[in-house]
Amino acid sequence: MDFGEAQTRVKDLKKSPGNDKLLELYALYKQGSTGDVSGKRPGMLDIKGRAKYDAWAKQKGTSQDDAKTAYVALVERLVAQDG
C-alpha cells in the first residue's frame, strides 16, 4: 500500500478509530504531505484546532518520507483491526 492508497483506505474503515488515532493519522498525513508544522498555534477556545496543531507539532523534524511510511503502517494496522 502506498501513501495515496492509504488515504483512500482510511476513509473506508467500517468504524472510526479513536481520537488519539485520528490525531496521529492527521499529524502523519500533514507531516508527510506538507512537512513541519507552520503558522500560529490556535487559541484556547479552538480545542480541536489546537489538538490537531499540537499533534502535528510532535512530528516536527520527521522527514516527509518517514511520516508517509508511518502513516501507511498505521492505516494497515487499522484496516487489519477493522476486519
Secondary structure, DSSP 8 states (H G I E B T S, - for coil): --HHHHHHHHHT-SS---HHHHHHHHHHHHHHHT-S--S----TT-HHHHHHHHHHHTTTT--HHHHHHHHHHHHHHHHHHH-
